[in-house]
Amino acid sequence: MASFVISECGLKPLPRIYPKPRAAQPLSSSNLRFSRTNQRFNSSFCSSTGIIKERNWALRVSAPLRIQPVEEENRAINGGEEFDPAAPPPFKLSDIKAAIPKHCWVKDPWRSVSYVVRDVVAVFGMAAAAAYFNNWLVWPLYWFAQSTLFWALFVLGHDCGHGSFSNNPKLNSVFGHLLHSSILVPYHGWRISHRTHHQNHGHVENDESWHPLPEKIYNSLDNNTKMLRFTLPFPMLAYPFYLWSRSPGKKGSHFHPESDLFVPNERKDVITSTVCWTAMAALLVGLSFVIGPLQLLKLYGVPYLGFVAWLDLVTYLHHHGHEDKLPWYRGKEWSYLRGGLTTLDRDYGLINNIHHDIGTHVIHHLFPQIPHYHLIEATEAAKGVLGKYYREPKKSGPLPLHLLGDLLRSMKKDHYVSDTGDIVYYQTDPQLNGGRKS
């Protein structure tokens, strides 16, 4: 695995990971319509390695003289027919960048720290209140609220990992370790694997987070594993297991410095994060002797499980569950831009502000250097360029209960993808839903 480079605008993409997005070509619609049976594409996956020497990838993109209206381009590309989400977009990454106001790229460390203070005060305040009342009418409310705040702490640590917290790598590392270790996440181990996810989003084999299983790997799983992976609530409790052993078809651990997730010069960072994680685990064990294991379970254990469910729910729905099937790519058809355009924004109602607008995900995936407090403005500015490639999220009530339906439908239908083809879509295993394969 190639290493990465950090600049003042965050993580820089590698040449293997960020091939140059293709501009629209004046091809006929027949050349751009892709079969959903995915049998037309059989080119092998190509890869190369290298190190970027340019320092300002995210900020040094020239603005186009004129951006052609997206609707006109879409009609030209698709021959006036129904929009094809797998068609190469009629714009480049630089066009989207040019549409986003310059101040959206500015990171304010004081503002970032203020969000940390807000969340930490709320976490300890609610724990103190719940322990004081110690009433079974209070505990369920506390568990939901505290698990949501644990998830908010994770999102702030996630910003540290992207470098969108501040321009100071040491400050990012300090706060990242404090925030993630407190909720039993190995900061550097996760940061590195999450970088891999962003660099390969939408790629069948190379993506890291909730990537689809090729049919061969899917068929190699025993029935119990399949049921656990696609039957709720088990997939919503997968994150701790992923940290220890990753996903089916991949090997390595986020805690082990010799894992193939990491290159040699990252191993010290991984050791540091594993030590911090171990210290937090030891602190919790010691605390159980002070307040009792049952009280620790109520104050920390149940909220931790709720946080895991939040993390799995949100990250899964960023890439699955849309009413229209979205493509996954391999080989020459994959690009950083096309992969990023298959991610989804989600509306979480009152939770949006609490978990720092992490549901505003498309622009975050394309430009992870943008601080979370500028994502909404950046998204609004980019919509005119993205056109139909941006899928407006369904508006939520106070609580995002509507997303549970999206999750259930996806778990019933999105099981595996074809072993062949450079543009593939999820397929359904009828046996898993109680039917028979034809």
Buried (B, 14 or more C-beta within 10 A) or exposed (E): EBEBBEBBBBBBBBEBBBBEBBEBEEEEBEEBBBEEEBEEBEEEEEEEEEEBEEEEBBBEBEEBEEBBEBEEBBBBBBBEEEEBBBBBBBBBBBBBBBBBEEEBBEBBBEEBBEBBEBBBEBBEEBBEEBBEEEEEEBBEEBBBBBBBBBBBBBBBBBBBBBBBBBBBBEBBBEBBBBBBBBBBBBBBBBBBBBBBBBBBBBBBBBBBBBBBBBBEBBEEBEEEEBEBBBEEEBBBBBBEEBBEEBBEBBEBBBBBBEBEBBEEEBBEBBBBBBEBBEEBEEEBEEBBEEEEEEBBBBBBBBBBBBBBBBBBBBBBBBBBBBEEBBBBBBBBBBBBBBBBBBBBBBBBBEBBEBBBBBBBBBBBBBBBBBBBBBBBBBBBBBBBBBBEBBBEBBEBEEEBEBBEEBBEBBBBBBBBBBBBBBBBBBBEBEEBEEEEEE
